[in-house]
């Protein structure tokens, strides 16, 4: 198909492809900027809560253990026959 095209047409299509690529790059760069700002906001929120962003995984694990412990305490207060009725 390209063999049938004139040089002018090939130049025109190449310019169109280049413009599309530029637009996509600009869009990607804008998205990176937005995501970097959002990351900074989230990191600041974590710090406000007293957690360094690099420690979030550890904090989440600690919270999950605490939730599981509290859940067990609650379910231990409920007679087993009632738990069984709801599938617990």
PLY file of the C-alpha trace (Angstrom):
ply
format ascii 1.0
element vertex 88
property float x
property float y
property float z
element edge 87
property int vertex1
property int vertex2
end_header
0.00 0.00 0.00
2.82 2.45 0.85
4.36 1.77 -2.54
1.21 3.19 -4.17
1.35 6.46 -2.16
2.91 9.64 -3.35
5.75 11.11 -1.34
3.51 14.03 -0.40
0.87 11.69 0.99
3.49 9.73 2.94
4.87 12.99 4.38
1.36 14.10 5.33
0.57 10.78 7.06
3.94 10.78 8.81
3.23 14.28 10.14
-0.19 13.14 11.35
1.39 10.18 13.14
3.95 12.49 14.71
1.19 14.85 15.90
-0.72 11.93 17.39
2.43 10.76 19.18
3.09 14.29 20.52
-0.47 14.58 21.79
-0.26 11.20 23.50
3.08 12.15 25.10
1.64 15.46 26.33
-1.40 13.68 27.74
0.83 11.13 29.49
3.05 13.86 30.93
-0.01 15.71 32.23
-1.30 12.52 33.81
2.07 11.90 35.47
1.95 15.40 36.93
-1.56 14.86 38.29
-0.63 11.47 39.76
2.53 12.85 41.36
0.48 15.60 43.02
-2.07 13.05 44.24
0.74 10.87 45.62
2.09 13.87 47.51
-1.37 14.58 48.95
-1.74 10.97 50.09
1.74 10.93 51.61
0.94 14.13 53.50
-2.32 12.61 54.78
-0.40 9.57 56.02
2.08 11.80 57.82
-0.79 13.78 59.39
-2.03 10.46 60.78
1.42 9.81 62.23
2.55 7.23 59.68
5.48 7.57 57.33
4.48 6.53 53.80
7.21 3.89 53.61
5.69 2.24 56.72
2.12 2.04 55.40
2.28 -1.70 54.66
3.38 -2.42 58.23
0.71 -0.15 59.66
-1.99 -1.78 57.54
-0.90 -5.23 58.75
-0.94 -4.02 62.35
-4.44 -2.57 61.93
-5.70 -5.80 60.34
-4.38 -7.81 63.29
-6.07 -5.39 65.67
-9.37 -5.65 63.76
-9.18 -9.45 63.81
-8.52 -9.40 67.55
-11.45 -7.06 68.20
-13.71 -9.10 65.94
-12.81 -12.26 67.86
-13.60 -10.50 71.13
-17.01 -9.51 69.81
-17.85 -12.93 68.40
-16.69 -14.60 71.62
-19.51 -12.69 73.36
-22.15 -14.16 71.07
-23.40 -17.69 71.76
-22.15 -20.13 69.10
-25.63 -21.24 68.07
-26.43 -17.68 66.91
-23.20 -17.40 65.01
-23.93 -20.71 63.32
-27.34 -19.43 62.18
-25.62 -16.72 60.12
-22.77 -18.89 58.91
-20.03 -17.79 61.31
0 1
1 2
2 3
3 4
4 5
5 6
6 7
7 8
8 9
9 10
10 11
11 12
12 13
13 14
14 15
15 16
16 17
17 18
18 19
19 20
20 21
21 22
22 23
23 24
24 25
25 26
26 27
27 28
28 29
29 30
30 31
31 32
32 33
33 34
34 35
35 36
36 37
37 38
38 39
39 40
40 41
41 42
42 43
43 44
44 45
45 46
46 47
47 48
48 49
49 50
50 51
51 52
52 53
53 54
54 55
55 56
56 57
57 58
58 59
59 60
60 61
61 62
62 63
63 64
64 65
65 66
66 67
67 68
68 69
69 70
70 71
71 72
72 73
73 74
74 75
75 76
76 77
77 78
78 79
79 80
80 81
81 82
82 83
83 84
84 85
85 86
86 87
